[in-house]
Amino acid sequence: MSMTSRERVLTAINHEEPDRVPIVIGVSNATGIKMKPYRELKKLLGIDAPDEYIYDWPELGTAAIDEETMIRLHSDVRGVLDLEPEWVRERNRNRPPHTPCIDSWGSGQKEIGPDEWFPGIHPLADATTIEELEAYEHWPDMNDPTRVAHVREQALRLKEQGEYAIMGTPWLLFPFERAHAMQGMDKFMINMALNPDFALALLRKITDHCKVLMDHFLNQCGDLIDIIKIGDDLGSQTGLLISPRMYRQFLKPFHAEFIEFIKEHTDAKVFFHTDGDVMDLVGDFIEIGVDILNPIQTSAGRMSNLPELKRRYGENITFCGAIDTHHILPHGSPEEVRQEVKRVIDILGPGGGYMVASVHTIMNDVPAENILAMVDAVEEFGRYPLRS
């Protein structure tokens, strides 16, 4: 029996088999499409829609996908997003060309090429004391109403349609990533090792600010959404960025506190995004209440071992992602993409608990034909009962 997209997603998250494996694409920066392949996709499909960016943030580079394209991509989820304060967006719209884009925290991105921006402004790069944290004058105002003034109307419209699962995606660099933005990765990692009291104080400060924004966001739409996205990139191509011991000492308590806070304010399932090989931490994520793990970076170390992931953790967490953006999507043929989608579904799909998505954002090197091959392969191979 055919399901609505929302029914399909909720069934899969509850570890039951829906009518087909759900597709998550175009919903957030973690599951989105960069502007270049989005333009190519619209051209291929003959769709006339404006070039707009999620979060009203061109420097992020991720497209806000129009509804006609979302329908063609068979996306089962729609996003509700917050915004940077209006004064920040206005300042960045009117700044001189090619100058850094500064966010509400005082960190920012530098232009490294045409339409390419990279984090390069770290306002606390030289800080090593708690006093310097207290003296910093540019901590963001998370009570600015322009951040979330629109989200209830957006969520209500989707809820009234009743068709799609709704994912809340407030823009939160979670404690570890935000600490990198404020200090630079190298400086913060050194402080974790040599100056742990300072590192913990910075993580505490960041977490408290993020909780204020999350409180406002969930007050507006927590009763309407099905999924809430958070995340912290913890892995590299070959392993963790920090040891499991350091994760459990520095970050796990903040992650656990934040997830507990979320679950006190909404029934939405917690979607946790973390790149790289994080096999050593999947059990920790389940312990602290993560419901959905993304992006399952199959090009990174032991995350390629999908049978092991499914065997060890498949009953306790939903996997979202696993369609490789390192090799298959950018460099494979459409047929190779189809076969990879089939392979992944055959491993992760049985019994539910899996949603198809690319590994993080679909980048500029991915042909539009391969995007369509990915989603069409789900229609072909993702119908339950699955065909081996």
C-alpha positions in Angstrom: 0.0 0.0 0.0 1.3 3.4 -0.9 2.3 5.7 1.9 2.7 9.5 2.2 6.2 10.7 2.5 5.7 11.4 6.2 4.3 8.0 6.9 7.2 6.5 4.9 9.9 8.3 7.0 8.3 7.7 10.3 7.9 4.0 9.6 11.5 3.7 8.6 12.7 5.6 11.7 10.6 3.2 13.8 12.6 0.3 12.3 9.7 -1.0 10.3 9.5 -1.5 6.6 7.6 1.2 4.7 6.5 1.0 1.1 9.9 2.1 -0.1 13.2 3.4 1.5 12.8 7.1 2.1 14.9 9.7 0.4 16.4 12.7 2.1 17.7 15.3 -0.3 17.7 19.1 -0.5 16.6 19.6 3.2 19.7 21.1 4.9 23.3 21.9 4.3 24.1 18.3 5.4 21.7 16.8 2.8 21.7 19.5 0.2 23.0 20.3 -3.3 25.5 23.0 -4.1 24.4 25.7 -6.5 26.4 24.6 -9.6 24.9 21.0 -9.8 21.5 22.5 -8.8 21.6 24.8 -11.9 22.6 21.9 -14.1 19.8 19.7 -12.6 17.2 22.4 -13.4 18.6 22.8 -16.9 18.4 19.0 -17.5 14.9 18.8 -16.1 13.6 22.0 -18.0 12.6 23.6 -14.7 12.6 27.4 -14.5 13.2 28.4 -10.9 15.3 31.1 -9.2 18.7 30.5 -7.8 18.2 30.9 -4.1 20.4 29.8 -1.1 19.4 28.0 2.1 19.6 30.3 5.2 19.7 33.2 2.8 23.5 32.6 2.8 25.1 32.7 -0.6 28.6 32.1 0.8 27.5 28.8 2.2 26.9 27.8 -1.4 24.1 25.4 -0.8 20.9 25.8 -2.9 17.4 26.2 -1.6 15.8 23.6 -3.9 12.5 24.7 -5.5 9.4 22.5 -4.9 9.1 21.2 -8.5 12.7 19.9 -8.3 12.1 18.4 -4.8 9.1 16.5 -6.2 11.2 15.2 -9.1 13.9 14.1 -6.7 11.3 12.1 -4.7 12.4 13.8 -1.5 10.4 12.7 1.4 11.4 15.4 3.8 11.0 19.2 3.9 13.1 21.5 6.0 12.2 24.4 8.4 15.3 26.7 8.7 16.2 29.6 10.9 18.1 32.7 9.8 21.0 34.8 11.0 19.7 38.0 12.5 18.5 40.5 9.9 21.2 43.0 10.7 23.9 40.4 10.0 22.3 39.4 6.7 21.9 43.1 5.7 25.5 43.8 6.6 26.8 40.9 4.5 24.6 41.8 1.6 26.0 45.3 1.5 29.7 44.7 2.3 32.4 45.4 -0.3 32.8 42.6 -2.9 35.3 39.8 -2.1 35.6 40.8 1.6 35.0 38.2 4.4 31.5 37.1 5.3 31.2 37.5 9.1 28.5 35.7 11.0 26.7 36.7 14.3 29.5 35.0 16.4 32.2 37.2 14.8 33.7 34.2 12.9 33.6 34.1 9.2 34.6 32.9 5.7 37.1 34.2 3.2 36.7 34.0 -0.5 39.2 31.4 -2.0 37.8 31.4 -5.5 34.8 32.3 -7.6 31.7 31.4 -5.5 34.0 29.5 -3.1 34.3 30.4 0.5 36.2 28.8 3.4 36.2 29.4 7.2 39.2 31.7 7.8 38.1 34.3 10.4 38.7 33.0 14.0 38.1 35.8 16.5 39.4 33.9 19.5 42.4 32.4 17.8 44.8 33.6 20.5 42.6 33.2 23.5 43.8 30.8 26.2 42.1 32.1 29.4 38.6 32.1 30.7 38.9 35.9 31.3 39.4 36.4 27.6 36.2 34.5 26.9 34.3 36.7 29.3 35.8 39.8 27.7 34.9 38.9 24.2 32.3 41.5 23.0 30.7 39.7 20.1 28.9 36.7 21.6 25.7 36.4 19.6 22.3 37.5 20.7 20.3 34.4 20.4 17.2 36.2 21.5 17.1 38.3 18.3 13.5 37.6 17.1 14.5 37.8 13.4 16.2 34.5 13.7 13.0 32.5 14.1 10.1 34.9 13.4 9.2 32.9 10.2 9.5 29.3 11.3 6.1 28.6 12.8 4.3 29.8 9.6 6.7 27.7 7.5 6.2 24.6 9.7 2.4 25.1 9.9 2.1 25.2 6.1 4.0 22.0 5.8 2.0 20.4 8.6 -1.3 21.3 7.0 -0.2 19.8 3.7 0.3 16.5 5.6 2.5 15.1 2.9 6.1 15.3 4.0 8.1 14.6 7.1 9.3 17.9 8.5 12.9 18.4 9.6 13.9 21.4 11.8 17.3 22.5 10.8 18.4 25.5 12.9 21.9 26.7 11.9 24.0 25.5 14.8 27.7 24.7 14.5 27.6 22.4 17.5 30.2 22.9 20.3 33.2 21.2 18.7 32.8 22.8 15.2 31.9 26.2 16.7 35.0 26.1 18.8 37.0 25.5 15.6 35.2 28.5 14.0 36.1 30.7 17.0 39.7 29.5 17.4 40.7 27.5 14.4 40.9 23.7 14.6 44.6 23.6 15.4 44.4 26.1 18.2 41.4 24.5 19.8 42.8 21.0 19.6 46.0 22.2 21.3 43.9 23.8 24.0 42.0 20.6 24.6 45.3 18.8 25.2 47.2 21.5 27.1 44.6 23.8 28.5 41.6 21.7 29.3 39.9 24.1 31.7 39.8 26.8 28.9 38.6 24.3 26.3 35.8 23.2 28.6 34.8 26.8 29.4 34.6 27.6 25.7 32.5 24.5 25.0 30.2 25.5 27.9 29.8 29.0 26.5 28.9 27.7 23.1 26.5 25.1 24.3 24.6 27.6 26.5 24.2 30.0 23.5 23.1 27.1 21.2 20.5 26.1 23.8 19.0 29.5 23.9 18.5 29.5 20.1 17.2 25.9 20.2 14.7 26.9 22.9 13.3 29.7 20.7 13.3 27.5 17.6 11.4 24.6 19.4 9.0 27.0 21.1 8.0 28.1 17.6 7.8 24.7 15.9 8.7 21.9 18.2 5.1 20.7 18.2 5.0 20.6 14.4 8.3 18.9 13.3 9.1 15.2 13.0 12.9 15.5 13.1 15.4 18.0 14.5 18.9 18.2 13.0 22.0 18.8 15.0 25.6 17.7 14.5 29.3 17.9 15.2 32.0 16.7 12.7 34.1 14.3 14.7 35.8 12.1 12.1 38.4 12.1 9.4 38.9 9.8 6.4 40.8 7.3 8.6 39.5 7.7 12.1 38.4 10.2 14.8 39.7 13.7 15.1 40.1 13.1 18.8 40.4 9.9 20.8 37.3 8.2 22.2 38.6 9.1 25.7 38.8 12.8 24.8 35.3 12.7 23.2 33.9 11.2 26.4 35.7 13.7 28.5 35.1 16.9 26.6 32.2 16.6 24.2 29.9 13.7 25.1 28.5 15.5 28.3 27.6 18.5 26.2 26.0 16.4 23.5 24.1 14.5 26.0 22.9 17.6 27.8 21.8 19.2 24.5 19.9 16.1 23.3 18.2 15.8 26.7 17.2 19.5 26.4 15.8 18.9 22.9 13.7 15.9 24.0 12.2 17.9 26.9 10.9 20.4 24.3 9.8 18.2 21.4 8.8 14.7 20.4 10.9 15.1 17.2 13.5 12.5 16.5 17.1 13.7 16.9 19.1 13.6 13.6 22.9 13.8 14.3 25.3 14.7 11.5 29.0 13.8 11.9 31.4 13.2 9.0 34.2 10.7 8.8 35.0 7.4 10.5 33.1 7.6 13.7 32.6 3.8 14.2 34.1 4.0 17.7 31.4 6.4 18.8 28.2 5.0 17.4 27.4 3.2 20.7 27.9 6.5 22.5 25.5 8.3 20.2 22.9 5.7 20.8 23.5 6.0 24.6 22.9 9.8 24.6 19.7 9.6 22.6 20.6 10.0 18.9 17.8 8.5 16.8 19.2 9.1 13.3 22.9 9.0 12.3 24.1 10.9 9.2 25.9 10.8 6.7 27.5 7.3 7.1 30.6 8.3 5.1 31.4 5.1 3.3 34.7 6.4 2.0 36.0 6.8 5.5 37.7 3.9 7.3 35.4 1.4 9.0 32.3 3.3 8.0 32.6 1.4 4.7 31.8 -1.8 6.6 28.0 -1.4 6.2 27.2 -5.0 7.2 29.0 -4.5 10.5 27.2 -1.2 11.1 23.8 -2.8 10.4 24.6 -5.9 12.5 25.9 -4.0 15.6 23.7 -1.0 15.6 20.8 -1.4 13.1 18.2 -2.2 15.7 19.0 0.9 17.8 19.6 3.8 15.4 18.4 4.8 11.9 21.1 5.3 9.3 20.7 8.2 6.8 23.2 8.7 4.0 25.8 6.2 2.7 25.7 7.1 -1.0 29.3 8.0 -1.6 30.2 11.6 -2.8 33.9 10.9 -2.8 34.1 8.5 -5.8 30.7 7.1 -7.0 28.5 10.2 -7.4 31.2 12.5 -8.9 33.1 10.0 -11.0 30.9 7.0 -11.6 28.6 6.5 -14.5 24.8 6.6 -13.9 24.7 2.8 -14.0 27.5 2.6 -11.4 25.5 5.0 -9.2 22.4 2.8 -9.7 24.3 -0.3 -8.6 25.8 1.4 -5.6 22.4 2.5 -4.4 21.1 -1.0 -4.8 24.1 -2.4 -2.9 23.6 0.0 0.0 19.9 -0.5 0.2 20.3 -4.3 0.2 22.6 -4.0 3.3 21.0 -1.2 5.3 17.4 -1.4 4.1 16.1 -4.7 5.5 13.8 -4.2 8.5 13.6 -0.4 8.0 16.0 1.9 9.8 17.5 3.4 6.7 17.0 6.5 4.6 18.9 7.2 1.4 20.9 10.3 1.2 24.2 11.4 -0.3 27.2 11.5 2.0 26.9 15.2 3.0 26.1 17.9 0.4 26.2 17.0 -3.2 29.2 19.0 -4.4 30.1 20.9 -7.5 31.8 17.9 -9.2 28.6 15.7 -9.2 26.9 15.5 -12.6 23.1 16.2 -12.7 22.6 12.8 -14.4 24.1 11.1 -11.4 21.8 12.9 -9.0 18.8 11.6 -10.9 20.3 8.1 -11.2 20.6 8.0 -7.4 17.0 9.0 -6.6 15.5 6.9 -9.5 17.5 3.9 -8.3 15.7 4.2 -4.9 12.4 4.0 -6.8 13.7 1.0 -8.7 15.4 -1.0 -5.9 14.0 0.5 -2.7 10.5 -0.9 -2.8 9.6 -3.3 0.0 9.8 -6.2 0.1 13.4 -5.7 -1.1 14.6 -7.7 -4.1 18.1 -9.2 -3.5 
